Amino acid sequence: MTTFMRMLIFAALFWAGIAMADGNHHAASDIDQAKLGKVHFPVSCTPAAQTQFDKALAMLHSFWYDEAEKAFQQVISTDPDCVMGYWGIAMSLYQQLWATTPTVEEVQRARNALAQVQPAMIKTAREKAYLDAIAIIYPPADSHDNNSYSTRKLAYEQAMQRIAEQFPDDSEATLFYALALISNVSLDDKTFARQKQALQLLQRILKEEPHHPGIAHYIIHSSDYPELAALGLDAARAYTHIAPTVPHALHMSSHIFVRLGLWQDVVHSNLAAYRASQEHASDNYGDDIHYKDYLLYAYLQLGETEKARAIVQEILATDQAHPHNTTIAYAFAAIPARFAAEQGDWQAAARLSIHPASFPWQQFGWCEALTYFTKGIGAARTGDIDDAKHSLQQLTVLRDQDRAAQQHYTAGQIEIQRLAVAAWIALAENHAEEALHLMRAAADLEDSTEKDNVTPGSILPARELLGELLLTLDQPAAALKELEASLQRTPNRRNGISLAAQAAKKAGDLAKAKQYEQQFQAL
């Protein structure tokens, strides 16, 4: 057994103890410090500001960015010479796992905060190092720093590594270094080198700080992959107890639950997150709609069709969607598309439209592509080849736009969808071999990359579609092989299990057919 695995097994004991120790799973309207997790980061500030700083930092570690920024503002109101309060404001605007780049307004707010720090105010080398590190992300407007945002993120990661090495007893430096590592992962790297490195760092400090929200949170993010998801389950169960007042903390656990096909847990996690968000009267519509996308996905797997339909109806009744960001764009495109596709309602899929029409979809081509993917599959499967080819052309245009903009990841995701639509068009035109070739290419491409944080999963997994295509072509044994491979990556999916049962029965494997039928009934 490797040292890495020993550390993970040892960690599970801590998470189990935390979950048993704290049964309170309700949000606190006053944002009680005890319900944010246990964080202490000694800084050169007054005692009152130190207390406020620890509370703000706990919020930051759970990505409660808006509240964290307000809390760090309180720190500097209490102690204007507390330089780490200004650092905290800048860090609250650096949403390194979420945003592609900070907005112009966010950059200016961060610069304004950092500009308040005069050299004479900095009392320790450690605090100067933290300030210098975050300043990499926000170079002054009049500087000659022309480095791209991704280059600055890598430079920030290197700065945090130096701080962690210079101050080995500073667990916060280790945590922020681990976060920087996972913020720079490539979704095409199937060795998961950065994720595993982050996990080792996080497990190293787990023993001393088992109730720290950042440790559980970043272990979940580091494990949010089919191959690693089981390593994050204990952290996922613990995190909701560590920070039960934070909407994102309650939701974040569902990333692991989705990976493992634990649908009831996904439902409970996202309902709790939504309630916490409403209780705090947060103006975070993007977060709320993100939770509902995950909810809809879980409801569909459980056969809770009417609950899923209510979410779709809410989306379609909304004519304006703000703010204009990827989270909103993805959910508005994915929710109606997912509902039609998962139900196998190809007529409804073919009738999908871009909604809301007033949204600036040209800024979010990957999200817009979800509608054309689902429309294309629906049109091909209902015999409307002209409409299917129109969707195929739109996917080609969107893919090419992202390629031209050097957005390689999203261009690749659109290409997976384009290949799948082309495959089902080929099948409709009786070109079986071409259809198989295209659909297999889509499945292989999807397997070579990973999903973005914004999505619970593909509208339809490409390898599951390949299995269904093979089943349509009366190749049940080959179909079963592909469906079982798909279920390895996306376990407990309702359609995957149903199709596997059909394939096994047609292939004459009655034992497997019974196994999958029982699994389907268990849903």
N, C-alpha and C positions, 0 to 999 in steps of 0.2 A: 504494500500500500504506500502510495506516495505521500510526502509531507503535505502537499496541497489537499489531498483527500482527507488526511487525518484532521487537518485544521477545519475542514468543512463539517465533518462528523462531530467534532468537539463543539463547533458553533451551534449545531442543532440543539444541544442540551440547553444552551442559554436561551435560545428563542422559545423553546417549549416552556421554560420556567417563567419567562416574561408573560406569555399568553395566559398561563394559569394564574399568575399573580394579579393580573388586572382585568377584571371582567367588565369594566365600565366602557361601553362602546357608544357613548352619547356625546354630542358636541357641547362645548361650553360657550355660552353666548358672550361671556366676558373675556374670552381668550385666556383662560387660566394657564399660568406658566406650567403647572403640573401636567397639563394635557397637551403640551407641545413637545414633551420629551426632556431629557436631562442633558443640559449643555452648560459648560463653564469654560470660558476662554479669557484668561486674565489679560486685561489691557490697562494702559496707563490713564485711567479716568477716575472720577470721583466714585465713591461706593454706590451712590444712587444710580449713576450712569452705568456702572458695571452691571448692576442688576438688570437694568433695561437692555443693555447690550446683549447679555446672555439670552434674554427672551427674544430679541430681534434675530439673533443668530439661529435660534431654534426654528423660527419661522423660515429663515433663509434656507436651512438645510432641507426643509420640506417643500421648497419651491413655492412658498406662499409669498410671492414676490411683492405684490402690492402692499400687503400688510407689513412685510419686512421693511420695505422702504419707509413706510410711515413710522414704524418703530425705531428705525435708525435716526429718523428726523427728531424723534423725541429724545434720543440719546444726546444729540448735539445741542438740543434746546436746554437740556439739563446741564451739560458740560461742553461749551463751545470749543474747548481745547482737546476734546477727546477725538484724536485723529482717526481712530478706528471706526468711529461713527460715520465719517465721510467715506471711508473704505467700504463700509456696509451699504451705503446708498449706491455706490458704484457697482458693488457686487449684486445688489438687488435688480439692477438693470442689465446684468449679464446673464441672460437666460440660455446658458450654453448648450443645454440638451434640447431646447425647444426652437428658438428662433434661428432662422438662417443668418440674419444679421440684426443688430439692434437698429431701431428706427433712428432717423436724424434727430428727432426730439429726445429720444432716450440717450443717445450719445451726448447731446448737449447737456442734459441733466447730470449725467455722470461727470462730464468735464467740469461743470460748475461746482459740483461737490468736491472733486479732487483739487480744484483751484483754491479752495478755502484753506488747504493745508499749507502752512508756511514751514520752512525747514526748522525754525526754532521750536515749533510745536511738537516735533517728533522726538520722543524720549528714549526709544530703544531701537537697536539695529533690527530686531525682529519686526517691529511695526513698520519700519522703513521698507523692509523687504516685501511685506504684504502690499504696501502702497505702491511700490515700484512695479510689482507683478500685475496688479489690476490696471495700472496706468498703461501697460502694453496694449490693452484692448481699446483704450480711448486716447490715442495720441492727440496732442493739441492740434487745433484746426490749422494753425500756421506752421506746423512742423513739415518736414520733408519725408515723413513716413508714408510711403506709397504701397506698403505691404497689404496684401489682401487680408480679409477677415480670417480666413482659414490659416494663413501664415501667422497672424497675430495670436490665434488660439494655440497653435503649436508652441510659439514662443512663451506664452503664458504657462502652458503645461511644463515647459523646461524650467521656468522660474519657480514654479511650485515644487518641482522636484528638488531644486537647489535648497529651497527653504526647508523642506522635509529632511534633507540630509544635514543641513546646518543646525537644525533644532530637532534632534531625534526624539526628544521628550514631548514635542508639541503634536498632540494627536490631531489637532485641527489642520495643521499643515499636511499631515498624511491624508486626511479626509479630502481636503481640497485638491491634493495631487491626484488621488484616486478618481475624483469627479472629473478632473481635467483629462485624465487618461480616457475615460469612457466617452467624453464629449468629442474626442478626436478619433473614434473608431471608424473604420471603413466597413460599410455594410456588405462589402464584397469579400472581406477577409474571413475565411472560414476556419482559420486557426484560432480565432478569438484571443489573440495574444494580449491585446490591451485589456480586454475584459478579465482574463485570468490574472494578469498582473494586478489589476485593481482589486480583485477578490482577495488576493493574498495580502495586500496592504490592509484591507478592511478587516479581515479575520484576525490580523495581528493585534489590532486595538480593540477587538470585540470584548475580550476578557475583562478589560479595565472599564469599559463603558457600554455595557449591554443595553442601556436604556437611551442611548444617543440616537436621535432620529436620523441623522445623516448616515450612520452605518447601515441600518436596515434599508433605508431608501436607496443607497448606492449599490448595495448588494442586489437588490431587485433589478435595478437598471443594468447591472453587469451580467445578470443571469437571464435577461429577457430575450432568449433565443431557444429554439427547440432543443438544441443539444445541451443547454446549460440550465434549463428552466427548473429542473428538480432541485438544483443547488440553491434556488432562491425561495423555495416554498416555506421554509421555517421563518425566514425574514418577512415574507409576505404576511404570514399569520401574525407575526409579532408586531409589525409596523402599525396596524390599526389600533393596537393597545398602547403603543408608545406615544402616538400623536393623534388621539381620537377626536380632537377638535378641528383638525386640518382637512379640508375637503380633498386635497391632492393626496394626502397620506392614505385616506380611506379608499380612494380610487386606485392608487398605484399598485396595491396588492393584486388587483384584478388583472394586471399585465401577466403575472405569473399564473393566475388561475385560468386565464384564457389559453395560455400555452399548454396547460395540462388538461384542458377540457373539463374543468371543475365549474360547471355552469351555474349551479346554485350559489356558489361562492362569488362568482362574477356579479350576479344579480344583487346579492346582499351588499357587496363592496360598493357598487355604484349607486345603489339607492341611499346608502349611508352617506356617500360623498355628496350627492345631490341635496339631501336634507341638511347636511352641515353647511353647504354653500348657501342655502336658503335661510338658515338660521342666522348666519352672519350678514345677511342682506348684501352679499358680495355682488358687485357689478362685473361678474365674470361669465357672461353668456357663453363665451367660447368654451370655458371649462364645463359648464352645465351641458352643453350640446355634445361635448366629447364623452361625458359620462353616459348620455343617452344612446350614443352610437354603440358603446360597449354593452349597454343594457339590451338594445335591440338584438344585437348579435347573440347574446345569451338566451333571450326569450325565444328566438327562432330555433336554437338548438334544442330547447326544452319543449317545443311545440306550443308555446304560449302565444299563439298567433294574434289574438285580439290585443294583448298588451303591446306587442310589436306594432300592430296596425295603428294604435293610438299615437305612438311616437312618429310614425310616418305622416299621419294626418296633421300633427302639430307642425312638422317641418313644411308640409305643402301649404299650410294656412299662413305661413310667415312670408310676407312679401319683401321685407327688408332684413338683411343679415349684417350685423356689425359685431365686432370690428372686422375689417377686411384682412384676415390672416388665414394661414393654412389650416388651422384647426377648424375654423368655421367652414371654409371651402370644402374640406374633406367630408365633414359630417353632412353638409347639405347635399352633396353629390352621392355619398355612400349610402345614406339611410334608405331612401326610396329604391335605389338600385339593388341594395342587398336584400330588401324585403321581396322584391319581385323575383330575383334570381334564386334565392334560397327556397322560395315556394315553388320554383319551376313554373311560374306564371309567365310564359314567354310572350303571350299577347301583351300583358301589362309591361313587360320589359321593353318590348319593341315600341311602346307608346311613350316611354319616358321622355321628358323634355328637360332642358337646362333650367334650373330653378334655384333661386329667384333670378329672373331675367336681368334685373338691374345690377346684379353683383359683378364686380370686375373680374370675370373668369379668365380674361387674357393674362392675368398675373398668376394664375394657378392652373396651368395646363394639365399637370398630372391629375388634379382633382376633377377637372372638367372631363378628362379622359374616362373616368369611371362611368359616366353616363353613356358615352359613346360605346364603351366596351359592352355594357349591359344591353343597350339598344341593338348593337350589332349581333350579339349572340341571340337575342330574342327574335330579331328579324330573320336571321338565317334559319332558326329552328321553326319558324312559322311560314317559311317559304317566300318571304318578301326579300328577294335577293338584291333588288335595287337599293332598298333602304339599308340592307346590311353592308353593301359596298360603299354607300355614302358614309356610314359610321367608320368603316375601315379607312376611307380616305381622310376623315377627320382625325383619326388616331395617327395616321402617317404624318399629317401636318403638325400635330401637337408634339409628336416624338422629334421631328426635325427641328422644331423651334427650341426644344430643350437641349438638343445636341448642339445647336448653334450657340446657345447661351452657356455652354460648358456645364450644364446641369446633368451630369452623366447618370447619377442615380435615378432621378425621375424619368429621364429618357429611357433608361433600361426598364423601368416599371411599365411605362407606356408600351414599349416594344413587346413585353410579355402579353399584354392585352391585345395588341395588334395581331400578333401571331395566332392567338387563340381565336379571334374573330375570323381571321383568314382561314383557319382550319375548319371552322363550322360552315363557312361559305363553300369551301371545297367539298365538304361532305354533302351539302345540299345540292351541289352540282355533280354529284356522283364521282368525284375524284378521291376515292378512298385512300390511296397511298399518299397522295399529296396532303390530305387532311391529317393523316397520322404523322407524317413528317413535320408538318407545321405545329401540331399540338405537342409533339414530343420536344420540339425545339423550345416551345414556350415553357413546358414543365422543367426542362433542364436549366433554362435561364433563371426561372424563379427559384429553383433549388440552389443556385449559385450565389444568391444574394439574401438579404434579410428585409423584413418589414420595417417601416418607419414607426417611431413611437406614436404617431398620430392615429394609427389604425389598429383595431383588434385583429385584423387579418384581411386577406384578399376577399374581394366580392365572391369569387369562387376560386379555390385553389387550382392552379393549372394542372397539377398531376391528378387531381380528382376529376377534372374535365377530361383529361386523357383517358382515365379509366372508363368514364361514361361513354366516350366516343368509341372505345374498343368494345364496350358492351353493346352499343348500337350496331356495330359491325359484326356482331355475333362471334366475338373472340373472348369468351368469358374467362378463360384461364389467364390470358394476358391482362384482361381488365382487372381481375382480382389482384394480380401482382402489383399493378400500378395503384390501385385503391388502398391496398395495405401499406404501400410505401407512403402514400399521402397521409394516411392515418397515423403514421409514425411521427410526421412533422406537425400535423394538426389533429391531435387525438380527440376522440369522442364527438366528431362532427356528425350531425344527424344525417345529412345527405350521403356522406362518405360511408357511414355504417350501413344505410339502406341499400346503397349501390353494391357494397361488398357482399351483403346477404344475397342480393339477386345474382351477382356474378358467381358466387360460390355454389348456389343452387343449380345454375345453368351449367357450371363446370362439373357437376356431379360430386362436389365436396360437401356432403350433407352435414358433416360435423361442424365445419366452419360456417355453413349457412345457418345452422341452429345457434351457434355462438353469436353471430352478428344479429340474428333476429332477437335473441334475448337481450343483447346490448341495446338494441334499438328500443325495445319495450321498456328497458330501465330508464331511458331518457324521459 
